[in-house]
Amino acid sequence: MISEPSRHCTVELQALPSRIGQVRRIVSAQLRYWHMDALIDRAALGVTELLSNVHQHAQPDKLCTVSIELLLDRLTVSVYDHDPRLPEVRDVDPTSTCGRGLAMVAAVSESWGVRPEGDSGKVVWFTLPAPAAPATTPVIAAPAVAAPARTPYDAARATALRQTVDGLRPEHAPARSAVAG
């Protein structure tokens, strides 16, 4: 069985507020390139929340790597940082303006999780189902048909027909100019 190769994009950055918007635009552009426009809003929201968490909580630095991968029917967005501490989903007040990032990621994604990378950090990821490609109707080419061979009789008949049609056409009126003079 031959499978479609995966499509992958990786961006390394400092998780600073000014860079988060740039990465959101990169993810959106990559998904447009892959014709996955239906995933843009949810992927952009999820990556924004994960990068915001790195900015707010990661120690000792804010360096991270964002990876998006489209494999078969699934988009996976991952953010790796150098902090080995695993994130937790918090119970927060619905009117709270912070602390809901992972709950939002869980709400917009099909699945999500965190994977420790030893003492060197962790990867937080989420998946989105890729929309089904539109069904295409196979195009069947019509068989080539050779033009019939023309006989001298066919050529004479075509000439006579042209002369008859030309004889029925009214004579053209002389050209007139709309410009005075």
C-alpha positions in Angstrom: 0.0 0.0 0.0 1.4 3.4 -0.9 0.6 6.2 1.5 0.8 9.9 1.2 3.9 11.4 2.7 3.5 13.5 5.7 3.7 17.3 5.5 5.8 19.0 8.2 6.7 22.5 9.2 8.9 23.6 12.2 9.6 27.0 13.6 12.0 27.8 16.5 11.5 31.0 18.4 11.5 32.9 21.7 7.9 32.7 23.1 7.5 36.5 23.4 4.2 38.2 22.8 5.4 39.9 19.6 6.5 36.5 18.2 3.3 34.7 19.0 1.3 36.6 16.4 4.0 35.9 13.8 3.8 32.2 14.5 0.0 32.3 14.3 0.4 33.8 10.8 3.0 31.2 9.8 0.7 28.4 10.9 -2.3 30.0 9.1 -0.2 30.4 5.9 1.1 26.9 6.0 -2.4 25.5 6.4 -3.7 27.5 3.5 -0.8 26.2 1.4 -1.9 22.6 2.4 -5.5 23.5 1.5 -6.6 23.0 5.1 -8.3 26.4 5.5 -11.0 24.8 7.7 -8.4 24.1 10.4 -6.9 27.6 10.6 -8.9 29.1 13.4 -8.6 26.2 15.8 -4.9 25.6 15.0 -4.1 29.3 15.5 -6.0 29.4 18.8 -4.3 26.3 20.1 -0.8 27.4 19.1 -1.5 30.8 20.7 -2.5 29.2 24.0 0.5 26.8 24.0 3.0 29.6 23.2 1.4 31.9 25.9 2.0 29.1 28.4 5.6 28.9 27.4 5.9 32.7 27.8 4.2 32.7 31.2 5.6 29.6 32.8 8.6 28.0 31.1 11.9 28.1 32.9 14.9 28.6 32.4 14.2 30.3 29.1 11.5 31.0 26.6 13.1 29.1 23.7 10.7 26.7 22.1 9.9 24.9 18.8 6.5 24.8 17.2 5.9 21.9 14.9 2.9 21.2 12.7 2.5 17.9 10.9 -0.2 16.8 8.5 -0.2 13.0 8.3 -3.1 11.2 6.5 -6.2 12.6 8.1 -4.8 14.3 11.2 -3.0 17.6 11.9 -0.8 17.6 15.0 0.5 20.8 16.5 3.3 20.4 19.0 5.2 22.9 21.1 8.5 21.8 22.7 10.1 23.9 25.5 13.1 23.4 27.9 11.0 23.3 31.1 10.6 19.7 32.4 7.6 20.7 34.6 4.4 19.3 33.1 1.4 21.7 32.7 -1.9 21.1 34.6 -5.4 22.0 33.6 -6.8 24.3 36.2 -10.2 24.9 37.6 -10.8 28.6 37.0 -13.7 30.9 37.2 -15.5 31.2 33.8 -14.9 35.0 33.9 -11.2 34.6 34.5 -8.9 36.2 31.9 -6.1 33.7 32.4 -5.5 30.1 33.4 -7.8 28.6 30.8 -5.3 27.9 28.1 -5.1 24.1 28.3 -8.9 23.9 28.8 -9.3 25.9 25.6 -6.9 23.6 23.7 -8.9 20.6 24.9 -12.1 22.3 23.8 -11.0 23.0 20.3 -9.0 19.9 19.6 -9.8 16.3 19.0 -7.1 15.2 21.5 -4.2 16.7 23.3 -1.5 15.7 25.7 2.0 16.3 27.1 5.1 14.2 26.7 8.1 14.6 29.0 11.5 14.8 27.1 13.6 13.6 30.1 15.2 16.5 32.0 15.5 18.6 28.9 11.9 19.7 28.6 8.5 18.6 27.4 6.2 18.6 24.3 2.6 19.7 24.6 0.6 18.8 21.6 -3.0 18.7 20.2 -4.6 17.1 17.1 -7.3 18.2 14.7 -9.1 16.0 12.2 -8.2 17.1 8.7 -11.3 17.7 6.5 -11.9 15.1 3.9 -10.7 16.0 0.5 -13.6 16.6 -1.9 -14.5 13.6 -3.9 -13.3 14.0 -7.5 -15.0 12.5 -10.4 -12.4 10.8 -12.6 -12.1 12.4 -16.0 -12.3 9.9 -18.8 -10.9 11.2 -22.0 -13.0 10.6 -25.1 -11.3 8.4 -27.6 -9.7 10.2 -30.4 -11.7 10.1 -33.6 -9.9 10.5 -36.9 -11.4 12.9 -39.4 -13.0 11.1 -42.3 -11.0 11.1 -45.5 -12.2 13.7 -48.0 -12.9 12.6 -51.5 -12.8 14.8 -54.5 -16.6 14.7 -54.5 -16.7 16.1 -50.9 -14.3 19.0 -51.9 -16.5 19.9 -54.9 -19.7 19.8 -52.8 -18.1 22.1 -50.2 -17.0 24.6 -52.9 -20.5 24.6 -54.5 -22.1 25.2 -51.0 -19.8 28.1 -50.4 -20.6 29.7 -53.7 -24.4 29.2 -53.1 -24.1 30.8 -49.7 -22.0 33.7 -51.0 -24.6 34.2 -53.8 -27.4 34.6 -51.2 -25.6 37.2 -49.2 -26.8 40.8 -49.8 -24.3 43.2 -51.2 -22.7 45.4 -48.6 -23.6 49.1 -48.5 -20.7 51.4 -49.1 -18.9 52.5 -45.9 -20.0 55.8 -44.5 -18.0 58.0 -42.2 -19.5 59.6 -39.1 -16.9 62.4 -39.3 -18.0 65.4 -41.2 -15.9 66.5 -44.0 
